[in-house]
Every structure is written in C-alpha cells, then in structure tokens.
Amino acid sequence: MVSLIEELETREAAARVRVEELEAEIAELTTRLAGEREVWSRLRVTRETVAQVLAELSGQDGAEAAPLREPVAAEAPVEPEVRVVGAVMVPHWRGGLTMDVLPDVYRDIVEVIADAPGPMQAKQIVPRIGLPR
C-alpha cells in the first residue's frame, strides 16, 4: 500500500512536469508572437510609406489615394529570421535537460560563455550575441 506522502509526491511530480511543458510552450509561443508582431509592424509601415509616396507622386492627399485598411490575414504563418529579446520563460531545471530547450538568445549566451577563456561581464556578452550596447 502506498502512503499518503508518497501519493502526494507522485501527484506533485506529475503536476510539475505538466507545468514545465506548458512553460516551454509559452516560451515558444511568446517568441513566435514577438516575431510575427515585428513582421506585421514592418509591413504596416511599408504599406503606409508606399501609400504616401504614391499620393505625393499623383498629387493627391494620402487619405484619398490609398485608404489604410487592416492587413489581410496571411494564409500561412510567417517564420521570420528575427532575433527576439525580452522576457522569455525557460523550463525549470531538471536532470537530463539540454541546451535545446532554451530559446535561441539564451543558447547564444551559453555558447559565448562556454567559448570564453575566462569569466565575462554582461557588457562583453551583449555585442557577441548581436544586441546593441
């Protein structure tokens, strides 16, 4: 017969695994969402700029030449090559985890530190992972 404490420990471990899986999903979705927002923003600015240039070339007011509308949803999701930096959740450590579970930026940081001949300061890491100082 299993003791009450053992049963609670089993349930706690199962709940921890579910939480870690959900956190990994959230991290991936957060990264994808930020990338998609960046693509959307760039497309919106490009469309507005083109509308303004066309209006100026035709001698019309920008609002008359090309009324701005909300973008039409894309048929397939866009996977941009954008480095996203921000608050990204990473899974809690547990035995057997590899660097593959980390978001790209975190993996870059680990690689820079692993390749360093000695201790590093954050200001030394930042330019090596492609971020502005």
Backbone as a chain_set.jsonl record, in Angstrom:
{"seq": "MVSLIEELETREAAARVRVEELEAEIAELTTRLAGEREVWSRLRVTRETVAQVLAELSGQDGAEAAPLREPVAAEAPVEPEVRVVGAVMVPHWRGGLTMDVLPDVYRDIVEVIADAPGPMQAKQIVPRIGLPR", "coords": {"N": [[0.843, -1.188, 0.0], [0.49, 2.235, -0.796], [1.8, 5.085, 0.767], [0.272, 8.078, 2.037], [1.916, 10.333, 1.785], [3.723, 9.499, -0.198], [1.96, 9.248, -2.359], [1.131, 11.908, -2.663], [3.601, 13.044, -3.347], [4.016, 11.823, -5.833], [1.862, 12.849, -7.306], [2.544, 15.558, -7.161], [4.944, 15.589, -8.614], [4.002, 14.875, -11.156], [2.348, 17.069, -11.688], [4.291, 19.073, -11.73], [5.726, 18.353, -14.033], [3.747, 18.78, -15.989], [3.426, 21.568, -15.716], [5.991, 22.459, -16.451], [6.04, 21.633, -19.125], [3.988, 23.249, -20.175], [5.129, 25.771, -19.679], [7.297, 25.683, -21.416], [5.932, 25.617, -23.847], [4.693, 28.129, -23.724], [6.944, 29.788, -23.807], [7.894, 29.253, -26.392], [5.673, 30.109, -27.937], [5.585, 32.797, -27.173], [7.951, 33.769, -28.266], [7.452, 33.297, -30.995], [5.183, 34.946, -31.332], [6.231, 37.517, -30.839], [7.981, 37.726, -33.0], [6.162, 37.632, -35.153], [4.692, 39.953, -34.619], [6.649, 41.853, -35.149], [7.071, 41.464, -37.921], [4.513, 42.129, -38.852], [4.38, 44.823, -38.053], [6.446, 45.955, -39.601], [5.463, 45.496, -42.197], [3.108, 47.015, -42.105], [4.141, 49.629, -41.781], [5.606, 49.809, -44.153], [3.529, 49.622, -46.079], [2.073, 51.958, -45.451], [4.005, 53.896, -46.02], [4.454, 53.485, -48.775], [1.892, 54.122, -49.723], [1.832, 56.827, -49.073], [3.95, 57.847, -50.644], [3.02, 57.236, -53.223], [0.733, 58.821, -53.237], [1.868, 61.367, -53.075], [3.28, 61.418, -55.477], [1.191, 61.344, -57.298], [-0.086, 63.65, -56.741], [-2.195, 63.766, -55.018], [-4.075, 63.767, -51.937], [-2.878, 61.815, -49.25], [-4.801, 60.264, -47.858], [-6.89, 60.061, -49.664], [-5.726, 58.786, -51.851], [-4.855, 56.169, -51.148], [-6.629, 54.468, -49.121], [-6.107, 53.485, -45.765], [-6.177, 50.22, -44.582], [-6.904, 47.494, -42.364], [-4.476, 44.908, -42.277], [-4.755, 42.008, -44.38], [-5.3, 38.713, -43.252], [-2.629, 36.429, -43.327], [-2.215, 33.501, -45.377], [-0.525, 31.415, -44.638], [1.48, 30.88, -41.729], [4.121, 33.145, -40.983], [7.539, 32.624, -40.655], [9.771, 34.461, -39.415], [13.231, 35.475, -39.605], [14.066, 36.697, -37.095], [15.713, 38.035, -34.351], [14.617, 37.72, -31.204], [14.295, 39.444, -28.241], [13.589, 39.56, -24.863], [11.317, 39.165, -22.127], [11.395, 35.973, -21.645], [10.154, 32.872, -20.826], [11.794, 30.101, -19.402], [12.179, 26.541, -19.182], [12.003, 24.966, -15.931], [14.895, 23.761, -14.277], [15.806, 20.381, -14.617], [17.021, 17.076, -14.272], [18.746, 15.799, -17.115], [18.014, 17.689, -19.017], [18.823, 19.555, -21.946], [20.66, 22.081, -23.819], [18.943, 22.544, -25.904], [16.347, 23.071, -25.093], [16.275, 25.695, -24.469], [15.462, 29.109, -25.382], [16.561, 30.691, -28.461], [18.229, 33.009, -28.014], [19.116, 32.644, -25.4], [20.534, 30.279, -25.708], [22.571, 31.238, -27.36], [23.898, 32.919, -25.555], [24.824, 31.048, -23.66], [26.59, 29.603, -25.304], [28.483, 31.597, -25.964], [29.588, 32.112, -23.447], [30.573, 29.584, -22.838], [32.596, 29.361, -24.737], [34.349, 31.264, -23.926], [37.527, 32.323, -22.614], [37.695, 32.826, -19.939], [36.099, 34.317, -17.016], [33.235, 36.419, -17.762], [31.749, 39.637, -18.338], [28.453, 41.028, -18.49], [28.367, 43.158, -20.307], [30.29, 42.398, -22.091], [29.236, 40.171, -23.274], [26.888, 40.943, -24.574], [27.405, 42.361, -27.184], [28.413, 40.204, -28.573], [26.337, 38.491, -29.004], [24.825, 39.787, -30.777], [23.332, 42.016, -29.994], [22.537, 45.5, -29.502], [24.726, 47.784, -27.819]], "CA": [[0.0, 0.0, 0.0], [1.231, 3.476, -0.934], [1.481, 6.037, 1.823], [-0.301, 9.355, 1.598], [3.026, 11.205, 1.393], [4.215, 9.025, -1.495], [0.951, 9.591, -3.371], [1.233, 13.353, -2.878], [4.838, 13.292, -4.083], [3.779, 11.388, -7.214], [0.986, 13.85, -7.935], [3.311, 16.797, -7.283], [5.891, 15.419, -9.724], [3.229, 14.92, -12.401], [1.927, 18.462, -11.887], [5.491, 19.826, -12.106], [6.009, 18.038, -15.438], [2.755, 19.492, -16.81], [3.753, 22.994, -15.651], [7.193, 22.674, -17.252], [5.659, 21.513, -20.533], [3.247, 24.456, -20.532], [6.071, 26.891, -19.712], [8.062, 25.568, -22.663], [5.013, 26.046, -24.913], [4.528, 29.587, -23.602], [8.183, 30.413, -24.285], [7.918, 29.153, -27.856], [4.629, 30.973, -28.484], [5.981, 34.188, -26.934], [8.96, 34.084, -29.271], [6.786, 33.373, -32.297], [4.314, 36.115, -31.339], [7.063, 38.714, -30.987], [8.443, 37.748, -34.388], [5.032, 37.978, -36.015], [4.393, 41.373, -34.405], [7.681, 42.617, -35.856], [6.76, 41.367, -39.354], [3.288, 42.9, -39.064], [4.72, 46.237, -37.925], [7.223, 46.369, -40.776], [4.565, 45.521, -43.357], [2.201, 48.153, -41.95], [4.912, 50.848, -42.066], [5.909, 49.798, -45.587], [2.288, 49.932, -46.802], [1.765, 53.366, -45.234], [5.006, 54.68, -46.742], [4.161, 53.37, -50.212], [0.677, 54.898, -49.983], [2.198, 58.243, -49.006], [4.762, 58.172, -51.821], [2.132, 57.225, -54.396], [-0.125, 60.0, -53.153], [2.681, 62.543, -53.403], [3.589, 61.365, -56.903], [-0.004, 61.611, -58.088], [-0.589, 64.967, -56.376], [-3.405, 63.623, -54.208], [-3.904, 63.634, -50.491], [-2.601, 60.417, -48.906], [-6.004, 59.552, -47.444], [-7.693, 59.794, -50.847], [-5.019, 57.919, -52.792], [-4.836, 54.777, -50.709], [-7.152, 54.376, -47.759], [-5.43, 52.459, -44.975], [-7.046, 49.18, -44.045], [-6.195, 46.489, -41.579], [-3.908, 43.906, -43.166], [-5.478, 40.753, -44.557], [-4.58, 37.622, -42.601], [-1.831, 35.603, -44.229], [-2.695, 32.129, -45.464], [0.389, 30.555, -43.892], [2.246, 31.666, -40.769], [5.442, 33.561, -41.421], [8.593, 32.323, -39.692], [10.838, 35.405, -39.716], [14.549, 35.273, -39.007], [14.209, 37.856, -36.235], [16.183, 37.703, -33.009], [13.691, 38.307, -30.255], [14.838, 39.55, -26.9], [12.581, 40.046, -23.944], [11.057, 38.264, -21.023], [11.016, 34.663, -22.168], [10.228, 31.875, -19.767], [12.518, 28.877, -19.727], [11.739, 25.468, -18.284], [12.754, 24.762, -14.7], [15.926, 22.756, -14.463], [15.634, 19.013, -14.127], [18.045, 16.211, -14.83], [18.566, 15.363, -18.493], [17.729, 18.785, -19.945], [19.945, 20.03, -22.752], [20.512, 23.47, -24.258], [17.907, 22.618, -26.933], [15.09, 23.567, -24.533], [16.394, 27.138, -24.268], [15.246, 29.974, -26.539], [17.778, 30.946, -29.231], [19.096, 34.023, -27.407], [19.725, 32.033, -24.23], [21.546, 29.343, -26.216], [23.696, 32.056, -27.808], [24.618, 33.365, -24.358], [25.536, 29.888, -23.114], [27.698, 29.293, -26.207], [29.513, 32.631, -25.814], [30.25, 31.897, -22.161], [31.315, 28.325, -22.924], [33.778, 29.579, -25.576], [35.206, 32.303, -23.335], [38.681, 31.778, -21.896], [37.567, 33.088, -18.506], [34.848, 34.991, -16.644], [32.802, 37.51, -18.642], [30.734, 40.562, -17.849], [27.321, 41.135, -19.42], [28.691, 44.107, -21.377], [31.121, 41.692, -23.058], [28.404, 39.17, -23.932], [25.858, 41.594, -25.393], [27.728, 42.527, -28.597], [28.724, 38.913, -29.197], [25.095, 37.819, -29.391], [24.156, 40.602, -31.782], [22.483, 43.057, -29.42], [23.216, 46.798, -29.397], [25.245, 48.078, -26.472]], "C": [[0.888, 1.252, 0.0], [0.813, 4.432, 0.172], [0.924, 7.322, 1.217], [0.798, 10.292, 1.104], [3.561, 10.79, 0.021], [3.246, 9.391, -2.62], [0.995, 11.082, -3.687], [2.495, 13.706, -3.656], [4.688, 12.916, -5.552], [2.925, 12.406, -7.95], [1.717, 15.178, -8.139], [4.278, 16.715, -8.462], [5.168, 15.491, -11.064], [2.784, 16.349, -12.71], [3.115, 19.312, -12.317], [5.839, 19.589, -13.573], [5.038, 18.775, -16.35], [3.057, 20.987, -16.849], [4.964, 23.294, -16.528], [6.889, 22.574, -18.746], [4.916, 22.758, -21.005], [4.165, 25.676, -20.595], [6.908, 26.864, -20.985], [7.207, 26.009, -23.85], [4.85, 27.557, -24.912], [5.762, 30.296, -24.137], [8.236, 30.389, -25.805], [6.892, 30.084, -28.486], [4.968, 32.455, -28.296], [6.995, 34.637, -27.974], [8.324, 34.235, -30.639], [5.91, 34.61, -32.403], [5.125, 37.391, -31.537], [7.578, 38.837, -32.416], [7.353, 38.164, -35.344], [4.634, 39.44, -35.852], [5.386, 42.255, -35.154], [7.405, 42.617, -37.358], [5.551, 42.232, -39.676], [3.595, 44.395, -39.023], [5.482, 46.735, -39.147], [6.347, 46.448, -42.023], [3.62, 46.723, -43.297], [2.923, 49.452, -42.291], [5.232, 50.936, -43.554], [4.68, 50.193, -46.4], [1.948, 51.408, -46.664], [2.733, 54.269, -46.001], [4.743, 54.657, -48.239], [2.919, 54.189, -50.559], [0.979, 56.392, -49.989], [2.997, 58.661, -50.246], [3.897, 58.215, -53.069], [1.222, 58.451, -54.417], [0.64, 61.26, -53.54], [3.01, 62.577, -54.893], [2.385, 61.709, -57.769], [-0.621, 62.967, -57.759], [-1.87, 64.913, -55.56], [-3.033, 63.601, -52.744], [-3.732, 62.151, -50.18], [-3.84, 59.632, -48.526], [-6.87, 59.199, -48.639], [-7.041, 58.75, -51.753], [-5.085, 56.46, -52.386], [-5.331, 54.695, -49.277], [-6.479, 53.218, -47.018], [-6.454, 51.505, -44.388], [-6.209, 48.283, -43.153], [-5.658, 45.444, -42.538], [-4.765, 42.644, -43.217], [-4.637, 39.651, -43.927], [-3.849, 36.782, -43.634], [-2.371, 34.18, -44.233], [-1.815, 31.179, -44.672], [1.174, 31.416, -42.913], [3.642, 31.947, -41.298], [6.432, 33.242, -40.31], [9.778, 33.25, -39.974], [12.141, 35.013, -39.031], [14.845, 36.502, -38.158], [14.691, 37.385, -34.873], [15.307, 38.45, -32.022], [14.328, 38.292, -28.879], [13.746, 40.107, -26.015], [12.41, 39.07, -22.803], [10.531, 36.951, -21.585], [11.179, 33.662, -21.036], [10.975, 30.651, -20.268], [12.066, 27.787, -18.758], [12.598, 25.405, -17.024], [13.754, 23.645, -14.929], [15.476, 21.419, -13.902], [16.679, 18.168, -14.844], [17.724, 15.805, -16.256], [18.245, 16.469, -19.48], [18.994, 19.175, -20.694], [19.683, 21.474, -23.138], [19.383, 23.625, -25.273], [16.583, 23.161, -26.403], [15.107, 25.076, -24.332], [16.018, 27.897, -25.53], [16.594, 30.308, -27.185], [18.739, 31.906, -28.538], [19.807, 33.444, -26.188], [20.819, 31.043, -24.655], [22.787, 30.101, -26.684], [24.553, 32.507, -26.619], [25.433, 32.215, -23.776], [26.746, 29.55, -23.981], [28.838, 30.311, -26.07], [30.29, 32.402, -24.525], [31.089, 30.621, -22.205], [32.608, 28.497, -23.724], [34.761, 30.573, -24.973], [36.364, 31.659, -22.571], [38.596, 31.966, -20.379], [36.244, 33.755, -18.205], [34.538, 36.15, -17.588], [31.792, 38.383, -17.912], [29.631, 40.641, -18.904], [27.65, 42.068, -20.58], [29.614, 43.491, -22.422], [30.298, 40.685, -23.865], [27.461, 39.809, -24.941], [26.265, 41.766, -26.85], [27.996, 41.198, -29.321], [27.488, 38.122, -29.574], [24.253, 38.692, -30.318], [23.227, 41.672, -31.254], [23.24, 44.385, -29.378], [23.661, 47.042, -27.951], [24.399, 49.056, -25.736]], "O": [[1.898, 1.314, 0.701], [-0.371, 4.573, 0.476], [1.097, 7.597, 0.029], [0.615, 10.976, 0.097], [3.821, 11.644, -0.827], [3.668, 9.795, -3.703], [0.905, 11.475, -4.851], [2.463, 14.572, -4.53], [5.188, 13.627, -6.425], [3.228, 12.781, -9.083], [1.535, 15.843, -9.159], [4.412, 17.673, -9.223], [5.67, 16.104, -12.006], [2.837, 16.785, -13.86], [2.971, 20.182, -13.176], [6.208, 20.526, -14.28], [5.446, 19.333, -17.369], [2.955, 21.609, -17.906], [4.964, 24.277, -17.268], [7.423, 23.347, -19.541], [5.175, 23.266, -22.096], [3.999, 26.526, -21.471], [7.193, 27.912, -21.565], [7.693, 26.692, -24.752], [4.865, 28.192, -25.967], [5.644, 31.297, -24.843], [8.582, 31.388, -26.434], [7.196, 30.775, -29.458], [4.671, 33.274, -29.166], [6.911, 35.747, -28.499], [8.616, 35.186, -31.365], [5.888, 35.263, -33.447], [4.737, 38.254, -32.325], [7.607, 39.932, -32.977], [7.589, 38.962, -36.25], [4.277, 40.099, -36.829], [5.011, 43.28, -35.724], [7.497, 43.663, -38.001], [5.557, 42.98, -40.654], [3.117, 45.149, -39.871], [5.193, 47.813, -39.667], [6.484, 47.377, -42.819], [3.362, 47.369, -44.313], [2.379, 50.289, -43.011], [5.141, 52.009, -44.149], [4.78, 51.013, -47.313], [1.574, 52.05, -47.646], [2.327, 55.287, -46.563], [4.802, 55.695, -48.898], [2.897, 54.876, -51.581], [0.445, 57.135, -50.813], [2.739, 59.716, -50.825], [4.025, 59.129, -53.885], [0.973, 59.039, -55.469], [0.116, 62.118, -54.251], [3.018, 63.646, -55.503], [2.531, 62.294, -58.843], [-1.569, 63.393, -58.418], [-2.559, 65.924, -55.428], [-1.873, 63.444, -52.362], [-4.389, 61.316, -50.801], [-3.931, 58.444, -48.838], [-7.52, 58.154, -48.643], [-7.731, 57.925, -52.352], [-5.35, 55.6, -53.226], [-4.554, 54.834, -48.332], [-6.306, 52.127, -47.562], [-7.448, 51.911, -43.786], [-4.979, 48.311, -43.183], [-6.321, 45.121, -43.523], [-5.407, 42.266, -42.238], [-3.412, 39.648, -44.05], [-4.396, 36.466, -44.691], [-2.912, 33.705, -43.235], [-2.322, 30.222, -44.087], [1.502, 32.561, -43.224], [4.26, 31.114, -41.962], [6.183, 33.559, -39.147], [10.696, 32.866, -40.697], [12.148, 34.314, -38.017], [15.765, 37.262, -38.46], [14.14, 36.442, -34.306], [15.272, 39.681, -32.018], [14.831, 37.269, -28.415], [13.05, 41.045, -26.405], [13.282, 38.238, -22.553], [9.362, 36.843, -21.953], [12.216, 33.616, -20.374], [10.807, 30.225, -21.411], [11.623, 28.08, -17.647], [13.78, 25.75, -17.051], [13.495, 22.704, -15.679], [14.846, 21.346, -12.847], [17.154, 18.539, -15.917], [16.576, 15.502, -16.579], [18.205, 16.212, -20.684], [20.095, 19.131, -20.145], [18.628, 22.03, -22.832], [18.907, 24.74, -25.483], [15.773, 23.663, -27.182], [14.068, 25.676, -24.054], [16.225, 27.397, -26.636], [17.638, 30.219, -26.539], [19.94, 31.643, -28.483], [20.985, 33.728, -25.97], [21.885, 30.977, -24.043], [23.914, 29.67, -26.441], [25.782, 32.476, -26.682], [26.603, 32.392, -23.436], [27.816, 29.242, -23.455], [30.011, 29.939, -26.062], [31.518, 32.489, -24.516], [32.195, 30.587, -21.666], [33.61, 27.848, -23.422], [35.884, 30.709, -25.458], [36.211, 30.598, -21.964], [39.34, 31.335, -19.628], [35.35, 33.762, -19.052], [35.44, 36.78, -18.141], [31.087, 37.938, -17.006], [29.866, 40.351, -20.077], [27.256, 41.803, -21.716], [29.712, 44.011, -23.533], [30.632, 40.385, -25.011], [27.26, 39.279, -26.034], [25.504, 41.337, -27.718], [27.821, 41.097, -30.536], [27.566, 37.187, -30.371], [23.101, 38.368, -30.607], [22.403, 42.19, -32.008], [24.462, 44.39, -29.233], [23.043, 46.562, -27.001], [24.705, 49.401, -24.595]]}, "num_chains": 1, "name": "protein.A"}
